Amino acid sequence: MLTLRQIEIIRAIMVTGTISGAAKLLNISAPGISRLMKYTEDMVGVPLFNRRHGRYVPTPEARNVFDLLDNIHRKVEDLQTSIDRLGSGEGRELSFASVPSIANVMVPRAVEQVKRRFPDIKLEIDILKIEQSIDYLLLGRGELVAISSRFDHSIIDFAPLATGRLVCIVPPSSELAAKTSIRPWEIASHMLIGIDPNDPYGRIMTEIFRREQLSYSMNIKTRFGTTVCSLVAAGLGIAVIDEFTVAHGMLPGVKVLEIEAETTFHTYAAYRNDTPLSVYAEALIELLRAEMKATSA
């Protein structure tokens, strides 16, 4: 059976009419082509070319073979084109979602890396609350959700992304802005802005108060962490927020204080376990994990 290399060389001689032309077309040595051509003819048992006036002309016996070889070569080229398109993401779309805290800074940085790796891929990105992620995945709207907590579900698995921590944000004009760190009881003594504590994300933000049995007053509640940050920047109170929302100084107008307590929480990529992830979704998880780990290091 002829190898793809033999098919490639036979076709190159047929197209160029010379050994030297075939060598230039394939960017290999002419003696190498001559040796492989002789070996191929010995294997086939009949000459494939006649030499006339320094050019190689297909023999009558081989013309039908050459037509078949040309078809094979075109199919191989089509296969290579499809592989190249797969590698660049051309004609493909990756749909995924993220909770707001990860979507604000981490997702754009990871998406930039995805586009560098697969420059032609199309992306559709949704922003969801944690409780919306089940329907999003089960209805097949996207492949994965970057999420800040996990839950038990028979169809949904969770790949760890990174361990984060909570921080306290205060207005630059606040007397607290002179501090670099703050204790939970000090936070609880101020009016807070935050997410509803009954919300899954809100529970993460207020866990430090429950753990230390501290009473607190949340006079402004909102749905998203970015809104919390804007309200703090406006001087309306202080807040506990996750570090990913305020990473890399992307939300100016607030002073970030370390919290002198255990505040770690875990983030995940949620996805259906009954459907394999695409290579693009796997790459997104890998790159998002790297960005988040670098932030929390």
BELGI-V401689 format. One record per helix or strand of 3 or more residues. SS is the DSSP state (a for helix, b for strand). FROM is the first residue (numbers start at 1). LEN is the number of residues. If there is no record, write none. Layout:
# BELGI-V401689
SS|FROM|LEN ; SS|FROM|LEN
This chain:
# BELGI-V401689
a|4|13 ; a|19|8 ; a|30|15 ; b|49|4 ; b|55|4 ; a|60|29 ; b|93|7 ; a|100|18 ; b|122|7 ; a|130|9 ; b|144|4 ; b|156|9 ; b|166|6 ; a|175|4 ; a|184|5 ; b|191|5 ; a|200|12 ; b|217|6 ; a|225|9 ; b|238|5 ; a|247|3 ; b|254|6 ; b|265|8 ; a|279|18
